[in-house]
Amino acid sequence: MILDAIQDVLTEQESEQVKRLLNALAKGSHSTKELMARLQLSHRPTFLYNYLQPALKQGLIEMTRPDTPRARNQKYYLSAKGRAFI
């Protein structure tokens, strides 16, 4: 049910990228650099626009510091919706 709702909003490529991101976050919170390393990505804009932002918009992941999104020690973790997805 959740998967169907998410796939309606995301393109097929975005949904695959978001799935990879959620799997990378399955064991705890990680920074942008840690996630990029886990996903073997080197181009930050690609990661931000194709992986991170779609997952944030869908509420699948959350920030540890939502009041300061650009904080240098910002990390991301799975939301309840993200845990249900995987």
Beta strands, then each sheet from edge to edge (+ up, - down):
strand 1: 61-63
strand 2: 76-78
sheet 1: 1+ 2-
end
